[in-house]
Amino acid sequence: MVFVEGALPGEKVVVEVFKSKRSYDAARASAILHASSGRVAPRCPHFGACGGCATQHADAQTQMAAKQRWLEENLARIGKVSPETMLPIVYGVEWGYRHRARLSVRRVSSKRGVLVGFRERHSTYIADMRGCEVLTPKIGALVVPLTELVEKLSVRSRLPQIEIAVGDNAEALVFRHLDPLTEDDKSFLKAFAERHQVHVWLQPAGPDSAHPLHPPQSELYYELPEFGVRMHFRPTDFTQVNHPVNRILVSRAVRLLDPRPGERIADLFCGLGNFSLPLATRGAQVIGFEGSRELVERARQNAAANRLVVQFEVADLFKNGLAALGPFDKLLVDPPREGAVEIVKAIADAWPRRIVYVSCDPATLARDAGILVHTKGFRLVAGGVVNMFPHTAHVESIALFEK
């Protein structure tokens, strides 16, 4: 088997193999002899060198057909299951969609300056970027100004990353610095915040050390208008990368789970309450479980700010599964890439009757789906892909299981 970068299905290409393994070779297309009708000119001049995107050479329909095929193949090969219905693909916006990013920073003497951007493909080096088409337009235009800013700082060789977090109300830049800042450094950063109308945060140690520099009171939020919910978050908190698509995803998850007044629903890996609060607006009794104590506290604050009654609890779901948490009528499961194998193994015979599973990895979804269908008595009623990360190979998906 040969995996070919830069080639699309149906194309005839010349390839160069750059990695050989026992079961596969990895290659890149060096020439296109017969192009696919889905091939387009990449919008970004850095495409091919920058590792932030991998599929800008394919149109949206080609990208999403490949993602849907990958989801179906994983479900069939790993889980030995197939959805009764494939849900319509959620496309969303293609450009300027990234509301979260982590830009690497490195001072390179050979280039006589600072580089700020994503890493090069298959490399630890940072791509020499002048802008970015997938970051929100305001942030994408700040790549060069950021290189100029960092070059002025006394800690320019000790500042490894800048984390980006964009809310509906403001943009925040979190500067991770390994050495203390001077007063001049802080003045440069404050001036940058004023000039470009962004919030500047400092992170001298771990994520919990992050704090606003300018303005002194910095608060971010995003809204879920369909549910009348506003979610407050810190720039180092986990939030979905693509806010417009997240709105569609939450709406679809709520419709599929179909919460009813009086039902008891668990939201597992609930984070800030991205699904919990919308579910609660439908009258269900919602309990969110999350491993991070800090996120649970912010979820409680969000529930109070939105005048919703939702219970949030700290729980190690990887270790304890569903032990002592139930019973529940329905589950919303949104795990990290590792999936939720301990949870699905621990599901009781009597409950729940419906599960909505939001996945960021088709392989672990397929593994867990196999357990639910073949050992727990569920049907895989529906499944589909959500284009949370356009122009990348990342596949976000959602699946509905019923007893």
N, C-alpha and C positions, 0 to 999 in steps of 0.2 A: 504494500500500500504506500502511496506517495501523497503527501499533503503539499499542495502548491500554493504559496503566497502570491497574491496579485493576479490569480487566474479565477475566472468565473465558470460556472457549469456550462458545458457545451462548447467551450473555447478550445482552439488548437493553439498550443503555445510551445515555445522552447524554454526548457527549465535548466536551472543550475542547482544541484543538490548541495546543501550546506550542512546537513546532519544525517547520519545513517544509524539506525537502530535495528535490532533484530526483527522487529515486527513492522517497521515503517521507515520511510525516508522523508525528510523535510526538504523542500526545495522552494525556489522562488522563480517566477516567470521572468525570463530575460528578454523575450520578444513575443508579441502577440501576432500569430499568423492568421487566425480567424477570430474576430471579436464577437462577443455576445451582444444581442440587442439591448441587454440590460447594462452594458458598460457605459459609463459617463466620465467626463473629465473631472478629476478631483478639484474641489473648490479651494482647498488650502494649498498654498505653495510649499508648505513643509511636509505634505503627505509623502510617505515613503521613508523619510528620515525620522520624523517624530513618531514615537510609539503610542501617542494618545488615541489615534484612530487607525483602523486596519482595513476598512471597507468603503472608503469614499469613492472608489472607482466603480461601485455598483449603485444602481438607482434603488429607491426605497423598496419597490416591489421585489426586486431581486434579493436584497438584503433580508427582507422579512420572509420570503419563501424559503430561504436557506435556514433561517432560525426556526421556522415552523417544522421544516423537515428534520432538523436536528432534535427538536423536542420529540417528535413522533418516533424517530429512530431510537432515542434513548428509552422512551417508555416501552417500546416493543422489545428491544434487545436486553435491557437491564431488568425492567419490571415485568416483562411478558404481559403487558396490558395495552389497551387502546381505548381512547375516549369514545363514548357513544356519540358525542357531538363535538366538533371542533368549533370553538368560539371565534367570532370575527377578530381579526388581527387589530390590535390597538396601535395605530401609527404615531400620532402626536406630531410635535414639531421636530424638524430635522436639524436645525442650526440654532446656535445660541441657547442650547437647552441645559447646559451644565451649570446647575446652581451650587454644586459642590466640586471641589478639586483640590489636589495637593500638588503644588508646583515645587519642583526641586530647585535649589539654588547652589551654585558653585562658582567660585572665583577661579578662572583659568588663566594662568600666566601667559600661555602660548597665544591666547586670543586677546590678551591685554585687557581683560575686563571680566565682568560678572555675567553669567548666563542664568536666566530664569525661565523655566518651562518644564515640559514633560521630558521623560527620558527617551533617548533614541531607541528605535526598535532593536531588540536583541542586544542591548548594551546598557551599561551603567552610566554612560555619558549623557549629558543633557543636550537636547536638541537646541540648535541656535535659532530661536524663534523670534519673529518680529510681531506676532499677533496670533490669535487663535479663533477659529470659526465656530467651535463648539462651546466655548465658554460664552456666558451672556455677553452681549456686545460691549457693554461698559467695561467689564473685566478683561475681555479679550483685547481691548485697546490699551490696556495698562501694562502689557508685557515689557515694552521698551522703557516706559517711565519707571517701572519697578527695577529694571537693571541699573538705571541711572541712580535711583534712590539708594539701592544696596551698596553701590560703589562708593557712595559718600560716607557710609557708616564705618565706625571703628571696628565693628564686629563682622565686617563683610566676609571674612574667611571662617567665621564661626556662626553662620546663619544658614542652616541646611535646608530649610523649607519655608514656604508661605502657604498656609491653608486658606482656601477660599470658601466662604459661606455666603450665599445670597438669599435674602428673604424677600418678601413682597414689599417691604418698607425700606430696606437698606442693604448695602453690601459690606461685608466684613472681611478684613485681611488679618490673619493671625500669623505673626512673625515668630518663628521658633528660633531663639538665640541661646547659644551655649555659654556665652560670656555676658557679664552685666553690661548694660547700655550706659553710655555717657549722657550727660545732659544735652550735649550737641546732637547725639543720636536721637534722643527723644524729640528735640526741636525739629529735626529733619522729618521725622515720622509724623509729627503733628501738622507740619506744613503740607506734607503730602496728603494727609487726610482732608485738610481744608480745601486744597487745590482741586482734588478729584472727587470730593464729596463722598468719601467712603469712611467706614469705621475701622480704626486700627486697634488691634489687640496684640498683646505680648504674651509669649509662652516661654518662660525661662526653664521649665522642667516638663513634667508630664501634662496630659490634657487638663487635669484639674487645676493646674497652675495658671491657666489662661485667664487674662483679665483685660478689660478695656483700658487703652491709653487715651484715645481721643475719638469721639467725645467720651467724657468720663462715665456717662450713663449710656450704655449701648445695649439695645434690645432688638432682637430679630424675631420675625414671625412670618408664617405663611398661612393662607386661608383656604378653607374647603367650603366654597360658597354654597354648594348644594345642601350642605348640612348646617350652615350658619356657624361654622366652627373656625376659630383662630388658634393656631398652634404656635406658642412661643418656644424658642430654642436658643441655646448657646451655640456659637459658631463651631465648637468642637464636638457638639452632639451629633449622633447619627440622624440624618434625614435623607429622604430620597433625593437622588441627583437631579431628577427631571420633574419639576413641580407641576407643569401642565399635565404630563402623563400620570403623575401620582394622583391627581384629582380624578382622572378617568379610572385608574386602578381601584381607588377607594370606592368609587361609585359602583363599579362592577362587583367588587367583593361584597358590598352590602346587599346588592340585589340578589346575588347568588346565595348568600347565607340566609337572606329573607328573615331578619330578626322580627319577632312578634312580641307585643307587650306580655310580660310575665315569664318569658323564656329566660333561662339561665345560660349565658354565653361566656366562654373563656376566650380571651385574646392572648395567645401564647407568643412570647418574644415581642411584647407590645411596645417597647421603646417609649416614646413620648406620648403615645396614645393615638397614633395616626389612624388606626382602625377603630380603637375602643370608643373614642368620643362620637364618631359618626354612627356607630352601632347603637350607642346609648340614646341618640336622638330619636330612635324608633321605638323606644319604650321598653327595651329588653333590660334585664339585669346583667350588666357586663362586669366581668372581673378580668383585669389585665395582669399578666405575669411577666416579669422581666428580671434578668440576672443583675443588672446594674442598679445599685441603690440610688445613684444620682439621677438616672433616667426615671426611675419610679417616682422620686420626689418631684421632678418637673412634670411628670404626667399628672400627678395629683394637683399640682398648681394649675395646669391647663384645664383640668376638669372643673376646678373651683372658678377659674376665670370665665369659663363658658357656662357656668351655672348648670352643670350636668352632674348627676350622681353616678359615679363610676368608682369601683374599688380597685386599687392597684396594690400588688404585693410583690416583694422580692422573692425570687425562686430560682434555684439552679435547675433548669429544665433538662440539661444534659445529664445530670446526675440522678435526679429524682423522677424524671418523666412526669406522669400524672398522679403519682402516689399522693393520696390524701387531698387532692385538689377538687375532685368531682363530688357528685355527678353534675354533668352539664348536658343541656339539650343539643348544643351546637358548639363547634370549635372554629376559631379563625387562627391559622398557624402561619407565621411569617418568619421562618428561621433564617439564620445565616447560611453560608455555603455548605456547612456540614450537614444541613438537613435536620430532620427531627426523628431519627430512627428510634431513640429510646421512648419517645412519646407515643409513636404509632404502635410499638411493641406492647406498651402498657395500657392501651385502650381497652376498656372493659367491654364485656359482651352486651351489656344493657344500654350503654351510652357511648358517644353521642349518636344522633341519627343523621347528622349532616356535618361535613367538614369542608371549609374552604381553605386551600393550601396555596399560599403565595410563595413562589420559589425564585431564587436567583441562580440556581444551578440545575439544569435538566437531569444530570446524572443522579443527584441525591433525591430529587423529586421522584424519579423513576424507581429508585430503590425503595423509597417509602411507599410509593403507590403499589408496588408489588406486594408489600406486606399487608397493606390495607385491603387489597382486593382478594389475595389468595389465602390469607390467614385470618382476617378480621371481618370478613363478610360484607365488605363495601362494594359498591359499583363506582367505577370512574365515569361519572355522568357527562362531564364536559371538561375541556381543557383548551388553553390557547396561549398565544404569545403576546407580550406587551413590549413595545419598543421603547424601553426605558433608556437605552444607550445606543442611539443611532450611530452608524459608522464604526461600530465595534462588533466583535464576535460574542459579546455578552448577551445571554438569553434570559430575560425575565419572563415568567409565566404564571398562570393561575389555573387551578384545577378544583373541580367540585366533586366531592364523594358523598354518596348517600348509602345508608343501610339497605 
